[in-house]
C-alpha cells in the first residue's frame, strides 16, 4: 500500500502493524519509500530499546516532534 500512495508526496506513513511486532515494523520501514511513524503505543522505556536497535535508523533526518525522555523513580514505588 505504501508504494501505491508514494506518488502523492505523503510526508509519513502510520505503521499499520501491531506495535509488538518490531520485525514487521522494521521490514515496513526498509521497504517504504517514505518515513514510517510508530511508537505512540509504547508506554515504558523498555520497549524503546528494541525499537531503537531494530527499527530506527541513524540516517533518518526527520524528527516529527521534539522529544525529551526522563525516567524518574516514582515516589509511590515500594
C-alpha positions as CSV (number, residue, x, y, z in Angstrom):
1,X,0.0,0.0,0.0
2,X,2.8,2.4,0.8
3,X,4.2,2.1,-2.8
4,X,0.7,2.8,-4.2
5,X,0.4,6.1,-2.4
6,X,4.0,7.2,-2.7
7,X,3.4,9.3,-5.8
8,X,1.1,11.6,-3.8
9,X,4.0,13.0,-1.8
10,X,2.9,12.0,1.6
11,X,5.2,13.0,4.5
12,X,4.9,9.9,6.5
13,X,3.1,6.6,6.8
14,X,1.4,5.4,10.0
15,X,2.6,1.9,10.7
16,X,-0.4,-0.5,10.1
17,X,1.0,-3.4,12.2
18,X,0.8,-4.2,15.9
19,X,3.3,-2.3,18.0
20,X,4.6,-5.5,19.5
21,X,5.7,-6.7,16.0
22,X,9.0,-5.0,15.9
23,X,10.3,-7.2,13.0
24,X,7.2,-6.3,10.8
25,X,7.7,-2.6,11.5
26,X,11.4,-2.8,10.7
27,X,10.6,-4.6,7.4
28,X,7.9,-2.0,6.5
29,X,10.4,0.8,7.2
30,X,13.0,-0.8,5.0
31,X,10.5,-1.3,2.1
32,X,8.7,2.0,2.4
33,X,9.8,5.0,0.3
34,X,8.5,7.4,3.0
35,X,9.1,7.7,6.7
36,X,7.1,5.3,8.9
37,X,5.6,6.7,12.0
38,X,5.2,4.4,15.1
39,X,5.9,4.3,18.8
40,X,3.0,6.1,20.3
41,X,1.8,2.9,21.8
42,X,5.0,2.4,23.8
43,X,4.4,3.5,27.4
44,X,7.5,2.4,29.2
45,X,11.2,2.7,28.5
46,X,11.8,-1.0,28.0
47,X,10.3,-1.5,24.5
48,X,12.1,1.5,23.2
49,X,15.5,-0.3,23.4
50,X,14.3,-2.9,20.9
51,X,12.8,-0.2,18.6
52,X,16.0,1.8,18.7
53,X,18.2,-1.1,17.8
54,X,16.0,-2.8,15.2
55,X,13.7,-0.2,13.7
56,X,15.2,3.3,13.9
57,X,18.0,4.3,11.6
58,X,20.6,6.9,12.4
59,X,20.4,8.0,8.7
60,X,16.9,9.3,9.2
61,X,16.9,13.1,9.0
62,X,13.3,13.6,10.1
63,X,12.2,14.2,13.6
64,X,8.4,14.6,13.9
65,X,8.5,16.3,17.3
66,X,10.9,17.3,19.9
67,X,11.3,14.5,22.4
68,X,12.6,14.7,25.9
69,X,12.8,11.4,27.8
70,X,13.4,11.4,31.5
71,X,13.0,8.3,33.7
72,X,12.5,9.2,37.4
73,X,11.8,6.9,40.2
74,X,8.2,7.3,41.4
75,X,7.8,8.4,45.0
76,X,5.0,5.9,45.2
77,X,7.1,3.0,44.3
78,X,7.6,0.4,47.0
